[in-house]
Amino acid sequence: MKEKEGPPRAEWVLYGSDFGGKVDDLLTFKKENAVNVKVVPGKAIGASFFRELILENGFNNNTWPEDVNQTGKLPVKLERTNREIISSFPPGTCIAIRSSVVGENKGVGVYSSFFMVTTSDIETDSDALAKLELLIYADYFSDDSRNFLDDKFLDSKGGVGLLIQEVIGDQYGEFFMPAISGVATTINGELSLRLVLGLGTKAVEMKEAIVLKRNNLRQEVVEKALFSMLEAETISLTERKPVLNLLKYEWKVRMVSQVGKLMRLIEDWKNLEKNGVPYYWEFAITNAHDSPQILQVNPEGPFHEKTTELGPVMGRIMCESKNDVVNTGETRGRSIVYIDLSGSCPEDLDELFRFNQINRGYLLIVSDRLLSGVAQQNRLNLKHFSNAAGVVERQFVRQTSPLQFWVELDHTGRGGTHFIELCKRNDILFQGVVSPKRDDSLEEVLGPFSQRFGQFGGYWDLEYKMINTKDEGRVEVYGEAIKREYSREKLHLWIDELRDVAELLESEDKDASDVFYILSYHLITAVGHSVADYDPYGFVDQLLPESLEKLISAFDQVINNLHLTKSYSSYQEGLRYEVSEREGNVFELKEYLQKLKLKIEAKRATITS
């Protein structure tokens, strides 16, 4: 099906069916009585083409992005559609190619967007467009997309639609870009703007964007803030791709002169919000267009203020936040995870993802580097904290030396704006907490952690309360963290050692080998599914009477053969260097097994009495 509206080069053209959330929301918004803004029209390619791609290439749940990139071939109908679309743009036109996923529920960073500049060669341009479309289709099979879509992944009526729009902008020498780009959204029921000069990628992804709200949404403040920007993302008309460019003074004068149009956009947004329809807008403002141009729109949910005051302090204050909070209300729990306490690595994010799958109601603490996405290899997403009750971001104030040639991260007051891009939910509280660079007060309030979390994080089995009003937030903790007597990592190592001994004895003493296997099997249940449910002795209460007898009879044989373990070798090494128990040389595995035996014997006594 193909539908056309309006005059040439100002029309919507729809190909196929099921055009996805982005397209549907833009077409719906056209019907609003927005006086000062206009929707940028586009060529919409329905998800029906994506479903054809799936069938013709044999893609399924086991397909990954590299499979699509390396072996994917577009349906013939889509190739013909691409040629028709390309031929509708004059040579030298900058176009953007974006995803429009069926059933998408708002979000950022899941699917890529691309730019290209058309030439006079339709076949070359069609091939270039096809490669970019395959990259977007490949994103659908990524881990982030699977988690984002959940049970809608590979739905028979779902998939990826595509939206191709002419880039709105002006020419600056050999470069093409809008004067001002940005995002208008709501935080706790109030308008918040993220602004950049040039292309809006940095505003959407929150990289180096200016964040303004409340009293700062005044023309003189906006003009000064925008004029302070040094760089802009542009499209090079010679290289035919996006590039980062230093802004010339005369360019900035020309761009900032368009702030008056931005003020009219703010007026429109507020009028719609008064009518009970707040929106998320991605927009561009140019010299060439009288009206601000809307590139993407999503209706925002209504804001319900659940808490209006913090109330009296009942515990120890862990942190407080002023003017950088998202969502209101109060939550309590007994699990605190600080993911990048002393550093960060991708493996720790994997550990957090697994923890989040099986735990709910915990408090997550992260640094500004992790939340902001500055650490590219360690990218925090909703999949990592979707079951958390609250998130606290530590926003460090970093001193910059006059001789320093790089710009330090400054995320103060910006965390909430970034958080709502990661998480369009009102049931997870957020607080951005400003901290001096070498401030350890938060760690001092928490005290020693119960258990190390991954390589660089910590876990506290500690009661907390988090409370947010519209303007401020506070986290309190109560009591002391319950310390694990033996770490989960240590128990993992001991299980491996017991299994190694079982394998060693298998050919010489089958009975002795079996008791090592039996004990290691039961210790696995002590490890638990995550640090939250770990207890080195917790499995004892679940043992059946026959298992109790088997374990008690096995202990003596196991303890008599502990000299075969690696832990015993380490213990003996300490003795050779005359390191005493008082100085820390303890054969912990034997100590743990003896304590475990006493608990099992006590359990048996309660059953027989």
C-alpha positions as CSV (number, residue, x, y, z in Angstrom):
1,M,0.0,0.0,0.0
2,K,1.3,3.5,-0.7
3,E,-0.4,6.6,0.6
4,K,0.5,10.2,-0.3
5,E,-0.4,13.4,1.4
6,G,0.4,17.0,0.5
7,P,2.6,18.6,-2.2
8,P,5.8,17.1,-3.6
9,R,8.8,17.0,-1.1
10,A,6.4,17.8,1.7
11,E,4.5,14.6,1.7
12,W,4.2,11.4,3.7
13,V,4.7,8.2,1.6
14,L,3.8,4.9,3.2
15,Y,5.1,1.6,1.8
16,G,3.9,-1.8,3.1
17,S,2.1,-2.0,6.4
18,D,2.7,-1.9,10.2
19,F,4.8,1.3,10.3
20,G,5.9,1.2,13.9
21,G,5.6,3.5,16.9
22,K,7.7,6.3,15.6
23,V,5.7,6.8,12.4
24,D,2.3,6.2,14.1
25,D,3.1,8.8,16.8
26,L,4.2,11.4,14.2
27,L,1.1,10.9,12.0
28,T,-1.2,11.1,15.1
29,F,0.5,14.3,16.3
30,K,-0.1,16.0,13.0
31,K,-3.8,16.1,14.1
32,E,-2.9,18.2,17.3
33,N,-3.6,21.9,17.2
34,A,0.1,22.8,17.6
35,V,0.4,26.3,16.3
36,N,4.1,26.9,16.2
37,V,5.6,23.5,15.2
38,K,5.5,21.3,12.2
39,V,6.1,17.6,11.7
40,V,8.9,16.6,9.3
41,P,7.3,14.3,6.7
42,G,9.0,11.1,5.7
43,K,9.0,7.9,3.7
44,A,7.8,5.1,5.9
45,I,8.7,1.5,5.2
46,G,6.5,-0.9,7.1
47,A,7.6,-3.8,9.3
48,S,5.9,-6.1,6.7
49,F,9.1,-5.8,4.7
50,F,11.1,-6.9,7.7
51,R,8.9,-9.9,8.2
52,E,9.6,-10.8,4.5
53,L,13.3,-10.4,5.2
54,I,13.0,-12.9,8.1
55,L,11.2,-15.5,6.0
56,E,13.3,-15.2,2.9
57,N,16.6,-15.4,4.9
58,G,15.5,-18.0,7.4
59,F,16.3,-15.8,10.4
60,N,14.9,-16.9,13.8
61,N,15.5,-16.6,17.5
62,N,19.1,-18.0,17.1
63,T,20.0,-15.2,14.6
64,W,22.4,-12.5,15.8
65,P,23.3,-9.1,14.3
66,E,26.4,-10.3,12.5
67,D,24.3,-12.9,10.7
68,V,22.1,-10.2,9.3
69,N,25.0,-8.0,8.4
70,Q,27.0,-10.8,6.7
71,T,24.4,-12.9,5.0
72,G,21.1,-10.8,4.9
73,K,19.6,-10.0,1.6
74,L,16.7,-7.5,1.2
75,P,13.4,-8.7,-0.4
76,V,13.1,-7.7,-4.0
77,K,10.1,-5.5,-3.2
78,L,12.1,-3.5,-0.7
79,E,14.9,-3.1,-3.2
80,R,12.4,-1.6,-5.7
81,T,11.0,0.6,-2.9
82,N,14.4,1.9,-2.1
83,R,15.0,2.9,-5.7
84,E,11.7,4.8,-5.8
85,I,12.5,6.5,-2.5
86,I,16.0,7.5,-3.6
87,S,14.7,8.9,-6.9
88,S,12.4,11.2,-5.0
89,F,15.3,13.1,-3.5
90,P,17.4,15.5,-5.7
91,P,21.2,14.8,-5.7
92,G,23.0,16.3,-2.7
93,T,20.1,15.8,-0.3
94,C,21.0,14.8,3.3
95,I,18.6,12.1,4.5
96,A,18.3,10.3,7.9
97,I,17.4,6.6,8.2
98,R,15.8,5.6,11.5
99,S,14.0,2.6,13.0
100,S,10.3,2.6,13.8
101,V,9.7,-0.6,15.7
102,V,6.2,-2.1,16.1
103,G,5.3,-2.1,19.8
104,E,8.2,0.0,20.9
105,N,7.6,1.6,24.3
106,K,10.0,4.6,24.1
107,G,13.7,4.4,24.7
108,V,17.0,5.4,23.3
109,G,20.2,3.7,22.2
110,V,18.6,0.4,21.3
111,Y,18.5,0.9,17.5
112,S,20.9,2.9,15.3
113,S,20.2,5.8,13.1
114,F,22.2,6.8,10.0
115,F,22.8,9.7,7.6
116,M,23.7,9.7,3.9
117,V,23.9,12.3,1.2
118,T,22.3,11.3,-2.2
119,T,24.3,11.5,-5.5
120,S,23.1,11.5,-9.1
121,D,23.6,7.7,-9.2
122,I,20.4,6.0,-8.1
123,E,21.9,2.4,-8.1
124,T,24.8,3.5,-5.9
125,D,22.5,5.3,-3.5
126,S,20.1,2.4,-3.4
127,D,23.0,0.0,-2.5
128,A,24.2,2.5,0.2
129,L,20.6,2.7,1.6
130,A,20.3,-1.1,1.6
131,K,23.4,-1.5,3.7
132,L,22.2,1.0,6.3
133,E,18.8,-0.7,6.4
134,L,20.5,-4.0,7.1
135,L,22.4,-2.4,10.0
136,I,19.2,-1.3,11.5
137,Y,17.5,-4.7,10.9
138,A,20.6,-6.3,12.6
139,D,20.1,-4.2,15.7
140,Y,16.7,-5.9,16.1
141,F,18.6,-9.2,17.0
142,S,20.9,-7.6,19.6
143,D,20.8,-8.4,23.3
144,D,19.5,-4.8,24.0
145,S,16.7,-5.2,21.5
146,R,15.6,-8.6,22.8
147,N,15.5,-7.3,26.4
148,F,13.7,-4.1,25.2
149,L,11.0,-6.0,23.3
150,D,10.7,-8.9,25.7
151,D,7.8,-11.1,24.7
152,K,7.2,-9.0,21.5
153,F,10.5,-10.1,20.0
154,L,9.9,-11.8,16.6
155,D,6.1,-11.4,17.2
156,S,4.2,-12.5,14.0
157,K,2.7,-9.0,13.7
158,G,5.8,-7.0,14.9
159,G,9.2,-6.1,13.6
160,V,11.2,-3.1,12.5
161,G,9.7,-0.4,10.3
162,L,11.9,2.3,8.8
163,L,11.5,6.0,8.6
164,I,13.5,8.0,6.0
165,Q,13.4,11.8,6.4
166,E,15.1,14.7,4.7
167,V,17.5,16.2,7.2
168,I,16.3,19.7,8.2
169,G,19.2,22.2,8.1
170,D,21.2,25.0,6.6
171,Q,24.5,25.0,4.7
172,Y,27.5,26.4,6.5
173,G,30.4,26.3,4.0
174,E,30.8,22.6,3.1
175,F,28.8,21.5,6.0
176,F,25.0,21.0,6.5
177,M,23.2,21.1,9.9
178,P,20.3,22.6,11.8
179,A,20.9,25.7,13.8
180,I,19.5,24.2,17.0
181,S,18.5,20.6,17.8
182,G,17.1,19.2,21.0
183,V,14.8,17.2,23.0
184,A,11.8,18.5,25.0
185,T,10.5,16.1,27.7
186,T,8.9,16.1,31.1
187,I,10.6,15.3,34.4
188,N,8.2,15.1,37.4
189,G,5.6,17.0,35.4
190,E,7.8,19.8,34.3
191,L,9.4,20.7,31.0
192,S,13.1,19.9,30.6
193,L,15.1,20.8,27.4
194,R,18.3,19.3,26.1
195,L,19.9,21.5,23.5
196,V,22.8,21.4,21.1
197,L,23.9,23.4,18.1
198,G,24.0,21.3,14.9
199,L,22.7,17.8,14.5
200,G,20.7,16.5,17.5
201,T,22.5,13.2,18.1
202,K,24.2,14.5,21.2
203,A,21.0,15.9,22.6
204,V,19.2,12.5,22.2
205,E,22.1,10.5,23.6
206,M,22.8,13.1,26.3
207,K,26.4,13.7,25.2
208,E,27.5,17.3,26.0
209,A,24.0,18.6,25.6
210,I,22.9,21.7,27.5
211,V,20.1,20.8,30.0
212,L,17.7,23.6,30.9
213,K,14.5,23.7,33.0
214,R,12.3,25.9,35.2
215,N,13.6,29.5,35.5
216,N,16.4,28.8,33.0
217,L,13.9,28.4,30.1
218,R,14.3,32.1,29.4
219,Q,15.6,33.5,26.0
220,E,18.6,35.3,27.4
221,V,19.7,32.2,29.4
222,V,19.2,29.9,26.4
223,E,21.2,32.2,24.1
224,K,24.2,32.4,26.5
225,A,24.2,28.6,27.1
226,L,24.1,27.8,23.4
227,F,26.8,30.4,22.5
228,S,29.1,28.6,25.0
229,M,29.2,25.5,22.8
230,L,32.4,24.8,21.0
231,E,31.6,21.9,18.7
232,A,28.7,20.6,16.6
233,E,28.0,17.4,14.8
234,T,27.5,18.2,11.1
235,I,27.1,16.5,7.8
236,S,30.1,17.0,5.5
237,L,28.8,17.5,2.0
238,T,32.2,16.5,0.6
239,E,32.8,13.4,2.7
240,R,29.0,12.6,2.6
241,K,28.9,11.6,6.3
242,P,28.5,13.1,9.8
243,V,31.6,14.7,11.3
244,L,32.4,16.6,14.5
245,N,33.3,20.2,13.7
246,L,34.6,23.2,15.7
247,L,32.0,26.0,15.5
248,K,33.1,29.3,13.9
249,Y,32.1,32.5,15.6
250,E,30.0,33.7,12.7
251,W,28.2,30.3,12.5
252,K,27.2,30.6,16.2
253,V,25.9,34.1,15.7
254,R,23.7,32.8,12.9
255,M,22.6,29.8,14.8
256,V,21.8,31.5,18.1
257,S,19.7,34.1,16.3
258,Q,17.1,31.3,15.9
259,V,16.4,31.0,19.7
260,G,13.2,33.0,19.2
261,K,11.7,30.1,17.3
262,L,12.7,27.8,20.2
263,M,10.7,30.0,22.6
264,R,7.6,29.5,20.4
265,L,8.2,25.8,20.6
266,I,8.3,26.0,24.4
267,E,5.0,27.9,24.3
268,D,3.4,25.2,22.1
269,W,4.7,22.4,24.4
270,K,3.3,24.1,27.5
271,N,-0.1,24.7,25.9
272,L,-0.4,21.0,25.0
273,E,0.7,20.1,28.5
274,K,-2.0,22.3,30.0
275,N,-4.5,20.3,28.0
276,G,-3.3,17.2,29.7
277,V,-1.1,15.9,26.9
278,P,2.6,16.3,27.7
279,Y,5.0,15.2,24.9
280,Y,8.5,13.9,24.3
281,W,9.8,15.8,21.2
282,E,12.9,15.6,19.2
283,F,13.2,18.7,17.1
284,A,15.3,20.9,14.8
285,I,15.3,24.6,14.2
286,T,16.8,26.2,11.1
287,N,17.1,29.5,9.3
288,A,15.3,28.2,6.3
289,H,12.1,27.1,8.2
290,D,9.8,29.6,9.9
291,S,8.6,26.9,12.4
292,P,10.5,24.5,14.6
293,Q,10.4,21.0,13.0
294,I,9.4,17.9,15.0
295,L,11.4,14.8,14.1
296,Q,10.0,12.4,16.7
297,V,7.1,12.6,19.2
298,N,5.8,10.3,22.0
299,P,3.0,11.2,24.3
300,E,4.3,11.2,27.9
301,G,2.3,9.6,30.8
302,P,0.6,11.8,33.4
303,F,2.6,12.8,36.5
304,H,1.2,11.8,39.8
305,E,2.9,13.3,42.8
306,K,3.0,10.6,45.5
307,T,5.1,12.4,48.1
308,T,5.3,16.0,49.0
309,E,7.8,16.1,51.9
310,L,10.8,14.0,53.1
311,G,9.7,13.8,56.7
312,P,11.9,13.4,59.8
313,V,15.2,11.5,59.6
314,M,14.9,8.1,61.3
315,G,18.2,6.4,60.3
316,R,21.7,7.4,59.0
317,I,21.6,9.6,55.9
318,M,23.4,7.9,53.1
319,C,22.9,10.7,50.5
320,E,20.6,13.6,49.6
321,S,19.7,15.1,46.3
322,K,18.5,18.6,45.3
323,N,16.7,19.3,42.0
324,D,17.9,16.1,40.3
325,V,15.2,13.6,41.2
326,V,12.9,11.5,39.0
327,N,9.6,10.1,40.2
328,T,8.2,10.7,43.7
329,G,7.3,8.3,46.5
330,E,9.0,6.1,49.1
331,T,10.5,2.7,48.8
332,R,12.2,0.4,51.4
333,G,14.3,-2.7,51.0
334,R,17.3,-4.7,52.3
335,S,19.7,-5.0,49.3
336,I,22.1,-2.3,48.1
337,V,24.4,-2.8,45.1
338,Y,27.2,-0.4,44.3
339,I,28.3,-1.6,40.8
340,D,31.4,0.5,40.2
341,L,32.7,1.1,43.7
342,S,36.4,1.0,42.8
343,G,36.4,0.6,39.0
344,S,34.3,-0.8,36.2
345,C,34.4,-3.7,33.6
346,P,31.9,-5.3,31.3
347,E,31.9,-8.5,33.4
348,D,30.5,-6.6,36.4
349,L,27.6,-5.3,34.2
350,D,26.9,-8.9,33.2
351,E,26.8,-9.8,36.9
352,L,24.4,-7.0,37.5
353,F,22.2,-8.2,34.6
354,R,22.0,-11.7,36.1
355,F,21.4,-10.2,39.6
356,N,18.6,-8.1,38.2
357,Q,16.9,-11.1,36.6
358,I,16.2,-12.8,40.0
359,N,16.1,-10.0,42.5
360,R,13.6,-7.2,43.1
361,G,13.4,-4.1,45.3
362,Y,17.1,-3.4,45.6
363,L,18.9,0.0,45.6
364,L,21.5,0.5,42.8
365,I,24.3,3.0,43.2
366,V,26.3,3.9,40.1
367,S,28.9,6.5,39.1
368,D,28.3,9.3,36.6
369,R,30.7,7.7,34.2
370,L,28.6,4.6,34.0
371,L,25.2,6.3,33.8
372,S,26.3,8.9,31.3
373,G,27.7,6.4,28.9
374,V,31.2,8.0,28.9
375,A,32.7,4.5,29.5
376,Q,31.6,3.2,26.1
377,Q,32.5,-0.4,26.8
378,N,30.4,-0.3,30.0
379,R,27.0,0.9,28.9
380,L,24.3,0.8,31.5
381,N,20.8,-0.1,30.2
382,L,17.4,-0.7,31.6
383,K,18.0,-4.5,31.4
384,H,20.6,-4.0,34.2
385,F,18.2,-2.4,36.7
386,S,14.6,-3.0,35.6
387,N,13.7,-4.7,38.9
388,A,15.5,-2.1,41.1
389,A,13.4,0.0,43.4
390,G,15.7,3.0,43.2
391,V,18.9,4.2,41.5
392,V,21.4,6.7,42.9
393,E,24.0,8.3,40.6
394,R,27.1,9.8,42.2
395,Q,27.9,12.9,40.3
396,F,31.5,13.8,41.0
397,V,32.8,17.4,40.9
398,R,36.1,17.1,39.1
399,Q,38.7,19.8,39.1
400,T,40.2,20.8,35.7
401,S,43.7,22.1,35.4
402,P,44.4,25.1,33.1
403,L,47.1,22.9,31.3
404,Q,44.6,20.0,30.8
405,F,43.8,19.4,27.1
406,W,40.7,17.2,27.7
407,V,37.3,18.1,29.1
408,E,36.4,16.4,32.4
409,L,32.9,14.8,32.7
410,D,30.4,17.1,34.4
411,H,27.1,15.3,35.0
412,T,25.9,17.4,37.9
413,G,22.2,18.1,37.6
414,R,22.0,16.1,34.4
415,G,21.5,12.6,35.7
416,G,17.7,12.6,35.9
417,T,17.4,13.8,32.3
418,H,19.7,10.9,31.2
419,F,17.8,8.4,33.5
420,I,14.5,9.1,31.8
421,E,16.0,8.2,28.4
422,L,17.1,4.9,29.8
423,C,14.0,4.2,31.8
424,K,10.5,5.5,30.9
425,R,9.0,4.2,34.1
426,N,7.5,5.8,37.1
427,D,8.0,3.0,39.6
428,I,11.8,3.3,39.9
429,L,13.0,6.3,41.9
430,F,16.1,8.2,40.9
431,Q,18.4,10.6,42.7
432,G,21.5,12.4,41.3
433,V,23.8,13.1,44.2
434,V,26.7,15.6,43.8
435,S,29.9,14.5,45.5
436,P,33.4,16.0,45.8
437,K,35.9,13.8,43.8
438,R,37.5,12.2,46.9
439,D,34.4,12.2,49.1
440,D,34.0,8.8,50.9
441,S,31.2,9.8,53.2
442,L,28.6,7.6,51.4
443,E,30.9,4.5,51.8
444,E,31.5,5.4,55.5
445,V,27.7,5.5,56.1
446,L,27.3,2.1,54.4
447,G,30.2,0.5,56.3
448,P,32.0,-2.7,55.2
449,F,30.1,-4.5,52.5
450,S,28.5,-7.9,53.1
451,Q,30.0,-9.4,50.0
452,R,32.1,-8.2,47.0
453,F,29.9,-7.8,43.9
454,G,31.8,-8.8,40.7
455,Q,35.3,-7.5,40.5
456,F,34.9,-3.8,41.4
457,G,31.5,-3.6,43.2
458,G,30.0,-4.2,46.6
459,Y,26.8,-5.7,48.0
460,W,25.3,-4.7,51.4
461,D,22.7,-6.8,53.2
462,L,21.4,-3.6,54.8
463,E,18.0,-2.0,55.3
464,Y,17.4,1.2,53.4
465,K,14.6,3.8,52.8
466,M,14.6,6.0,49.7
467,I,12.2,8.9,49.5
468,N,11.6,11.4,46.7
469,T,9.6,14.6,46.5
470,K,9.2,16.6,43.3
471,D,12.3,18.7,44.1
472,E,14.5,16.6,46.5
473,G,15.4,13.2,47.7
474,R,17.1,11.3,50.5
475,V,18.3,7.8,51.3
476,E,18.6,6.5,54.8
477,V,20.1,3.2,56.1
478,Y,19.4,1.4,59.3
479,G,21.6,-0.9,61.5
480,E,24.7,-2.6,60.2
481,A,25.2,-4.7,57.0
482,I,25.2,-8.4,57.7
483,K,28.7,-9.7,56.9
484,R,29.0,-13.1,55.2
485,E,31.4,-15.2,57.2
486,Y,32.9,-16.8,54.1
487,S,32.6,-15.1,50.7
488,R,30.6,-16.5,47.8
489,E,33.7,-16.5,45.6
490,K,35.6,-18.5,48.2
491,L,32.9,-21.1,48.4
492,H,33.0,-21.4,44.6
493,L,36.7,-22.1,44.8
494,W,36.3,-24.7,47.5
495,I,33.6,-26.5,45.5
496,D,36.0,-26.7,42.6
497,E,38.7,-28.0,44.9
498,L,36.5,-30.7,46.3
499,R,35.5,-31.8,42.8
500,D,39.2,-31.9,41.8
501,V,39.9,-34.2,44.8
502,A,36.8,-36.4,43.9
503,E,38.2,-36.8,40.3
504,L,41.7,-37.6,41.7
505,L,40.4,-40.3,44.0
506,E,37.9,-41.8,41.6
507,S,40.2,-44.5,40.3
508,E,41.9,-45.3,43.7
509,D,39.1,-45.0,46.3
510,K,35.6,-44.9,44.9
511,D,34.0,-44.5,48.3
512,A,36.2,-41.5,49.2
513,S,35.6,-40.0,45.8
514,D,31.8,-40.3,46.2
515,V,31.8,-38.4,49.5
516,F,33.7,-35.5,48.0
517,Y,31.1,-35.4,45.1
518,I,28.2,-35.5,47.6
519,L,29.6,-32.7,49.7
520,S,30.4,-30.5,46.7
521,Y,26.8,-31.1,45.4
522,H,25.3,-29.8,48.6
523,L,27.6,-26.8,48.8
524,I,26.4,-25.7,45.4
525,T,23.0,-25.1,46.9
526,A,24.7,-22.8,49.5
527,V,26.0,-20.6,46.8
528,G,22.5,-19.5,45.8
529,H,21.4,-17.7,42.7
530,S,23.0,-14.4,43.6
531,V,24.8,-12.5,46.4
532,A,21.3,-11.5,47.8
533,D,20.4,-15.1,48.8
534,Y,23.9,-16.4,49.6
535,D,24.4,-18.0,53.0
536,P,27.3,-20.4,53.5
537,Y,25.1,-22.5,55.9
538,G,21.7,-21.7,54.5
539,F,21.2,-25.1,52.8
540,V,21.3,-26.9,56.1
541,D,17.7,-26.1,57.1
542,Q,16.5,-27.6,53.8
543,L,18.3,-31.0,54.2
544,L,16.1,-34.1,54.5
545,P,16.9,-36.6,57.3
546,E,18.6,-39.1,54.9
547,S,20.8,-36.3,53.5
548,L,21.8,-35.3,57.0
549,E,23.0,-38.9,57.8
550,K,25.0,-39.1,54.5
551,L,26.7,-35.8,55.1
552,I,27.6,-36.5,58.7
553,S,29.2,-39.9,57.8
554,A,31.1,-38.2,55.0
555,F,32.7,-35.4,56.9
556,D,35.4,-37.4,58.7
557,Q,36.5,-39.0,55.4
558,V,36.6,-35.6,53.6
559,I,38.5,-33.8,56.4
560,N,41.1,-36.7,56.5
561,N,41.8,-36.1,52.8
562,L,41.9,-32.3,52.8
563,H,45.6,-32.4,52.4
564,L,44.9,-33.1,48.7
565,T,43.3,-29.7,48.1
566,K,45.0,-26.5,46.8
567,S,43.9,-24.7,50.0
568,Y,46.0,-27.0,52.1
569,S,49.0,-26.3,49.9
570,S,48.6,-22.6,50.5
571,Y,48.2,-23.1,54.2
572,Q,51.4,-25.2,54.4
573,E,53.2,-22.5,52.3
574,G,52.3,-20.0,55.0
575,L,53.7,-22.3,57.7
576,R,57.0,-22.6,55.9
577,Y,57.3,-18.9,56.2
578,E,56.4,-19.1,59.9
579,V,53.1,-17.2,59.4
580,S,50.9,-18.1,62.4
581,E,47.1,-18.3,62.7
582,R,47.2,-15.1,64.7
583,E,48.9,-13.4,61.7
584,G,46.2,-14.7,59.3
585,N,47.4,-18.1,58.2
586,V,44.2,-20.2,58.8
587,F,43.2,-23.3,56.9
588,E,39.8,-21.8,56.2
589,L,38.3,-24.7,54.2
590,K,38.9,-27.1,57.2
591,E,37.5,-24.4,59.6
592,Y,34.4,-23.9,57.5
593,L,33.7,-27.7,57.1
594,Q,34.1,-28.2,60.9
595,K,31.6,-25.4,61.6
596,L,29.3,-26.8,58.9
597,K,29.4,-30.3,60.5
598,L,28.4,-28.8,63.9
599,K,25.4,-27.1,62.3
600,I,24.4,-30.3,60.5
601,E,24.7,-32.3,63.8
602,A,22.6,-29.6,65.5
603,K,20.0,-29.9,62.8
604,R,19.9,-33.7,63.2
605,A,19.5,-33.3,67.0
606,T,16.4,-31.2,66.5
607,I,14.8,-33.8,64.3
608,T,15.5,-36.8,66.6
609,S,14.6,-35.0,69.9
